[in-house]
């Protein structure tokens, strides 16, 4: 470590997340979990937050963590990049030791602190965002540039799954740092708040942003085709809301059959109640980096039914039930099979919890990230193409 940081904590600027506290979004959850642990590992953290993301003020009760609210242009195409530009300018003048960008789009600016201020930079690739259905051709092109830029612009590149690491090796001949998402210890809750929401029957749970690649429309189609006897016993609970996709959400609500409950974004105790008491967690997504929803469902010993895309196969490690991605028929068949077999659900939940605990930990994620920061600041962390 150089003399600049030898006698004080490493200051890290987090850029690219929507904000703090983590109301919704996997990246926001990832950043919040890091921020809760990094100060104990010799780092101070600045989290750049967009004003429209959370109604919380600019303060933070985490020691060693500052929330810096800066403006953005809150539209689908300009929100992320405008906030990244403003936040990068702020980080340049406030001399963070490491500027940590999250996602491909924000990572396009990861060369600026390196070139103009000799600040170490790192990009975490949470997924191949250009594959998301919501983007048009121009936005996809920019995000493809972000993928290429994540190879050469920052000092270091982190990927959250082994499948992403293999992609970077195959497509870019790039050795990346594999640091996955994690889990915290589950907090089991009696079903009090969800009862107030009118959830009194057994239920199946979907958690995630309501965007096309999360596959909620596939789940609703499959649910509509279930036998009446199944839908009379179970409700379907949708915990999530729009992310500049209000038209898509309106279609979901209009098409939802009886027994489907939309809760909007939930977090904290009510989300803990949902995970504790659900009969089944369903993740029908067609695109993921490494799903925190899946890891959290497994950590609560819940049986999980997931699409057979590589990141879900990787995370579940054989301890979840897979269905053919995009197939409402296969999804429906697996739903009926699992909902009719509580003993199977219980066994799968128990083995899933063991896998989650043994392989995914936010404490380990934070320790690996802090080690990478130290290597970057000392000049040992450059990951060159191979």
N, C-alpha and C positions, 0 to 999 in steps of 0.2 A: 504494500500500500504506500502511495506517495505521501510526502510531507503534508500535502494539503488536507488529507483526511486522517492522518495517523493519530491525531489527538482529539478527534471529535467524530460524532456519528456521520455516516454517509447520508446525505440528503437526496431523496429520490422524488422525482416529479412523475406522477401517474397521469397520463394523457390518453384520451380515446374513449374511456368509459363515459356513460351519460352523467353519472354523479354518485352522490352519497347522501343519506344511507341507501342501501340497495333495495329499492322498492320493487324493481323487477329487472330481469336481464341477467344472463349468466356471467357476462364480463363484469358487471357491477358487483355481483356476488363474489367473484374471484378477487377483485381489487379490495373489497371490504374485508375479506378473510385474510388477505396478505397484510393489510393495514393494521389489523388487530394483533398481528404477531411480529411484524418486522421491527418495531421499536425495541422489543426485547432481544433482538438479534443485532443491535448496533446500527439501526437505520431510523431516520426521520422521514416522514412521508407527507407529501403534498398531493392531495387528490383534487384534480380540477373537475368542477361540477357545472352542469348546465342549469340555468335558473328555473327552467320549466320542468325539470325532472322530478324535483322533490320540493315540498313546501317547507322542509326543515331549514333553519337558519344556517349561517355560515360556520357556526361553532361545531366542535366535535368533542365528545367526552373521552376519546381514546388518547392516552398520553403519547406525545411524539407525533401526532397526526394533525394536519391542518386541512380544512376544506376551503378551497378557493373557488368562489363562484364568479364566473366570467360569462359574458354574453355570447350568444350564438344566433344564427338565423334559423329559426325553428321550422324548417321545411324538410321534406323527405330527402332531398338531394344535397342540401346545404348545411343541415344541422351539424353533422359530424365534422365536416372539413372546416367549416367556419370556426367552430369551437376549438378545433385542433390548432388552427393558425394563431388564434388569440392566445391560447394556452402556451404554445411554443414560444411566442414572443415574451410572455411573462416569465417562463422558465429560463430564457436566455439572460434576462436582467437580474434574476434572483439566484443565479449560480447554483442550480442543483448539480450534484456530482454525477448523478445518473438520471437520464430522462427516459422513462419507460413508457413506450407506446403500446396500446392494445388494439389489435385488429389491423387488417390490411390497409384500409383507407387512411386512418391516422398515421400509420407507419410510413406513408409517403413523405412525411416531413422529418423522418428520423435522421436524415443526413444533415439537417440544418444546425442543430446544436454541436455536432461533431465538427463541421467545417468552420463555423463562425466563432465557436467558443471553446473548442476542444473538450466538450462535455461528452462523457460516455453515453451511448444510447443502446437500447435494446427494444426489440419488437416481439410481443407475444402474438403468435398466430393462433386464434381461437377457432378458426375454420376458414374454408375457402369461400369468402363472402361473395365472390362474383358468381357463384352457383345459385345464389338465392333467387327465387322466382320473382320477387318484387322489383328487381332492377331491370331497366331497359338496356339497350345496346351501348349507349354512351357510358352509363354508370358501370356496366360490366367491364367495359374496356379500361376504365380508370382503376377498378379494383383488380383487374388482371395486372395492371402496372404496379399496383400495391404488392401483389404477390412477388413479382420480379424484384421490386424495390426492397422487399424484406430480406432478400438475399445479400444485396450489396450496400445498402445505405447504412444500416446500424452496425455497431460493433458486435452485437450478438443477436441471435434469433432463437426464440423459445417456441416450441410447439407443444400442444396439450395432449396429443395422442401419438401413439406409435405409427398409426396409419399416415398421419401428417408427416412424421419424420421420414417414412419411406417415400412419400410423395416428393419431398424436397430432395432426397437423395437421387431419386429417379429423374426428376424433371430439371433440377437445378444443380446437381452435383454438389449439394450444400450439406455440410454436417451441422445439424441444429442441436440445441439443448432440449431434451425431452423432460418437461416438468408438467405433470398432468394437473387436472382439477382435483379437489379433495373433498372430504366430508368432515364434519364435526360430530361430536357425540350426539346421538338423537335425544331429543327432549320429548318424552311421552306425555301426552295430554288427554285428559278426559274430554268427551265430546260436548263441551258447553257452548262455545261460541258458534259452532256449526249447527247446533240445535236451534239457536236463535235465528240462523239463516234458513231454517226450515228443512234441514237435512236430517231426517229421522230414520230413513231406511238404510240398509246397506248400500254402499255406493262404490263406483269405479271412478278413478281420479285421473284427470289430465292436468298437468301443470306446464305452462309455457306461454310465450308470446303468441298471439293469434296472428300468425303470418303463414303463408301457404306452405313453406317448407317444414313447418312443425306438424302438418298433416291432420289438423283437427277436423277438416272436412271429410277426410277418409274415415275417421273414427265415427263421426255422425252418420255417415252413409252405412257403415257396418252396424252401428247401434240400431238404426231404423229397421234393419233387416233381421234383428234378433227375434226369436220366438217371444210371443206375448208373455208367456210364463216367466221368462227371464227378466223382461223389462218391468214386470209387476213386482219383482223381488228387489231389484236394484235401480238406483238412480245413477245418472252419469253427471259428474261434477266437473265443470270446466273452470280452472283457476288460471286466469290470464286475460289479457285484453289487447287492444290494437297497438301496433307500432307503426304509425303512418299508414295503416291498412284498414281504415274505418269501413271502406266499402266491402272488403272481405269479411269483416266481423259482422256487418249487417246481414250479409248473405248467410253466414253461419247461424245467426239467431233466428232468421226467418225460416231456415230449413230444419231447425232442431225439432225433433219429435217430443212428445210429452215425456216428462221425467228427466229432462236435461236441465241442469241448473248452471247458469253463468254467474260466477262470483266476482268477476273482474280480477284485478291484481290483488293478491293477498301475500302477506309475509308475517313473520313473527308467530305469536301463539296460534292464530287461526290456521296457518300453514302447518304448524306442528300437529294440531288436532287432525287435520286432513290426512297427513302421512301416518299418524298413529292409528287411525280408525278405518282407513280405506280397505276394501277387500282386494283391490287390484290397482296397480299403477300402469297406465298405458302410455307408451311413447311411440306414436306412429310417424315420426319425422322421416323425411326423405333426405335430410342434410343435417349433420351435426359436426361439431369439433370433438368434444367429449362431454356428454350431457351431465350437467350437475343434477338435474331432475332425476335421472336414472340412478346416479350414485346415492342421492339422498333417499330415494325410495328403497334401494337395497339396504341402506344403513338402518332403516326403520324395520327391517325384516319383512318388508312387503314383497309379495310376488309381483314381478314386473313382466309385462308383455310388450315387446319392442320390435321395431322393424329390423330387418336383417342387413342393415348397412354396416360397413366395417367398424366405425367408431362404437356402435352399440354392441357389436359382437365382442370387440376388444374390452369394453368396460364391464360387460356382464360376465365374460369368461365362462360361458356355459351354464350360468346360474339364473338365467332368465329364459322365458319362452320367446322364441323368434317367430315372426310371421313374414311372409314375402312382402317386401317394401312396395307400397302402392296398390296392393291387392285387398280390396274391401272384403272379398269372399273369404280369403285366408284369415284375415283379421277377425271377421265375424265368427268363423268356425272355432278359432282359438279362444275367443271370448266365451262362447257357449261352453266349451270344454272346461275351461278354468273356473267359470262361475258355478258350474255344476259339481265341482270337486274341491271343497274347502280343505280337505286333508292334503291334496297336492299343492294348493296355494301355500299352506303353512310350511310344508317341507321346503319348497322352493324359496320362500322368504327367509327361512333360517339359514340355508346355505348361501343365499345371496348376501346376507348380512355379514357372514364370516369372510366372504371374499372382499366386500367393501372395506371392512376394518383392516384386513391384512394388507391391502394394496393401495388404499387411498387415504391420505391424511393431510389436512391443511397445515398441520405443524411441520410435516416433512416438506411440503410444497414451499412454505415460507423459508425454511432452512436452506433448501436448494437454491431458491431465488436470491437470498442474502449472500450465499457463497458466490453466485455468479456476479452480483454487484461488486463484491470485493475484487474478483478477478478482473472485471472490466476497468475498475478505477486504477488498479495496479498495472494495467496493461497486459495482463495474462489471459484475458478473456476473449480476444478476437477469434471468431470462428470463420476461418477462410474456406473457400470452395475447395473440394477435394477432387 
